[in-house]
Amino acid sequence: MSLTAGIVGLPNVGKSTLFNAITKSKVLAENYPFATIEPNVGIVEINDPRVDALAKIYNPKIVVRTTFSFTDIAGLVKGASRGEGLGNQFLSHIRNVDAICHVVRCFDDANITHVDGTVNPARDIETIQLELIFADLEMIEKRIPKIEKKAQLKVDEEAVEEYDLLLKLKDHLLQGFPARSLTFNDMETPILKHYQLLTMKPVVYVANVSETDVVKGNAYVEEVKKIAFQEGSEVLTICAKIEEELAELDPEDKVMFLEEMGLSESGLDRLVKTSYHLLGLSTFLTGGEKEVRAWTFKRGMKAPECAGIIHSDFERGFIRAEIMHFDDLMKYGTPAKVKEAGRYRIEGKDYVVQDGDIIYYRFNV
């Protein structure tokens, strides 16, 4: 289960620079609109110290970390929902991602042109938000006439529920609010999933600042924080240039560089953690002499479902899960001592897997 986040924003806000940094890829990053036309997709390994700790204990032949997928989507402009600036193509790319990383320009630089002439985070956020709202409205308005008659005649209960939901969404979007700021009942949620609404996707605002503002931020960042607070979104302050430099360093030099900058961890690590939180994701682990591996799962998943992430046969033939928690392994030192302490558990099909569980599955097919 790999997470996919789409990096969006207006042209020249630092999207491709950030993408270069987090994937160590050299995609086209030029100072003009639409430098990125096809979405660049990159996979980055997630830095999880627990994987390294397990590798020291098991000394495996293979170590596999969980991954994070980023898609660098070309700069959106005003009118994208009507096809301006290749907008329809870009919006379709956004529809396929799980979360949106909205890069907002929060730095002044006369050498880098702003598409609207001046730096104004509130205006830039509104421009992107409105284009996503217009795209969702267009989809909803096309669907309503197709089920309206059936719903009004009340001959199909499902059509009635869908029709009522679409009217509710339309009214909310017309007021300029994203769909994610609405609440939905248990009957509405399954219907909603079919639409892949752009404004339902969780958003992380990435405030891209200059090197001098990366620790304390600036007035532009405060603007972004106010907007994010109102809609319940997250904000990360990142300097894309610093992230690009970090990507070129080995681990030891990276730690020294971060310390010199007054930072405890890279922007990438913070972005991954924030995105995990937004999407309700966690990590379970498997360990042995052959392989140590991290696996991403959705919080609330039960043991058989997580077994299916490893292989469908594991879920189909699930017998039980033998579990110890990573914290217990660190406390007692070895799996044998975890067992002696009574912290090694046998769990059945109703067990809800927890972040940091180390699992050995028993199955039969």
Rosetta blueprint (number, residue, H / E / L):
1 M L
2 S L
3 L E
4 T E
5 A E
6 G E
7 I E
8 V E
9 G L
10 L L
11 P L
12 N L
13 V L
14 G L
15 K H
16 S H
17 T H
18 L H
19 F H
20 N H
21 A H
22 I H
23 T H
24 K L
25 S L
26 K L
27 V L
28 L L
29 A L
30 E L
31 N L
32 Y L
33 P L
34 F L
35 A L
36 T L
37 I L
38 E L
39 P L
40 N E
41 V E
42 G E
43 I E
44 V E
45 E E
46 I L
47 N L
48 D L
49 P H
50 R H
51 V H
52 D H
53 A H
54 L H
55 A H
56 K H
57 I H
58 Y H
59 N L
60 P L
61 K L
62 I E
63 V E
64 V E
65 R L
66 T L
67 T E
68 F E
69 S E
70 F E
71 T E
72 D E
73 I L
74 A L
75 G L
76 L L
77 V L
78 K L
79 G L
80 A H
81 S H
82 R H
83 G L
84 E H
85 G H
86 L H
87 G H
88 N H
89 Q H
90 F H
91 L H
92 S H
93 H H
94 I H
95 R H
96 N L
97 V L
98 D L
99 A E
100 I E
101 C E
102 H E
103 V E
104 V E
105 R E
106 C L
107 F L
108 D L
109 D L
110 A L
111 N L
112 I L
113 T L
114 H L
115 V L
116 D L
117 G L
118 T L
119 V L
120 N L
121 P H
122 A H
123 R H
124 D H
125 I H
126 E H
127 T H
128 I H
129 Q H
130 L H
131 E H
132 L H
133 I H
134 F H
135 A H
136 D H
137 L H
138 E H
139 M H
140 I H
141 E H
142 K H
143 R H
144 I H
145 P H
146 K H
147 I H
148 E H
149 K H
150 K H
151 A H
152 Q H
153 L L
154 K L
155 V L
156 D L
157 E H
158 E H
159 A H
160 V H
161 E H
162 E H
163 Y H
164 D H
165 L H
166 L H
167 L H
168 K H
169 L H
170 K H
171 D H
172 H H
173 L H
174 L H
175 Q L
176 G L
177 F L
178 P L
179 A H
180 R H
181 S H
182 L L
183 T L
184 F L
185 N L
186 D L
187 M L
188 E H
189 T H
190 P H
191 I H
192 L H
193 K H
194 H L
195 Y L
196 Q L
197 L L
198 L H
199 T H
200 M H
201 K L
202 P L
203 V E
204 V E
205 Y E
206 V E
207 A E
208 N E
209 V L
210 S L
211 E H
212 T H
213 D H
214 V L
215 V L
216 K L
217 G L
218 N L
219 A H
220 Y H
221 V H
222 E H
223 E H
224 V H
225 K H
226 K H
227 I H
228 A H
229 F H
230 Q H
231 E H
232 G L
233 S L
234 E E
235 V E
236 L E
237 T E
238 I E
239 C L
240 A H
241 K H
242 I H
243 E H
244 E H
245 E H
246 L H
247 A H
248 E L
249 L L
250 D L
251 P H
252 E H
253 D H
254 K H
255 V H
256 M H
257 F H
258 L H
259 E H
260 E H
261 M H
262 G L
263 L L
264 S L
265 E L
266 S L
267 G H
268 L H
269 D H
270 R H
271 L H
272 V H
273 K H
274 T H
275 S H
276 Y H
277 H H
278 L H
279 L H
280 G L
281 L E
282 S E
283 T E
284 F E
285 L E
286 T E
287 G E
288 G L
289 E L
290 K L
291 E E
292 V E
293 R E
294 A E
295 W E
296 T E
297 F E
298 K E
299 R L
300 G L
301 M L
302 K E
303 A H
304 P H
305 E H
306 C H
307 A H
308 G H
309 I H
310 I H
311 H L
312 S H
313 D H
314 F H
315 E H
316 R H
317 G L
318 F E
319 I E
320 R E
321 A E
322 E E
323 I E
324 M E
325 H E
326 F H
327 D H
328 D H
329 L H
330 M H
331 K H
332 Y H
333 G L
334 T L
335 P H
336 A H
337 K H
338 V H
339 K H
340 E H
341 A L
342 G L
343 R L
344 Y L
345 R E
346 I E
347 E E
348 G L
349 K L
350 D L
351 Y L
352 V E
353 V L
354 Q L
355 D L
356 G L
357 D E
358 I E
359 I E
360 Y E
361 Y E
362 R E
363 F E
364 N L
365 V L
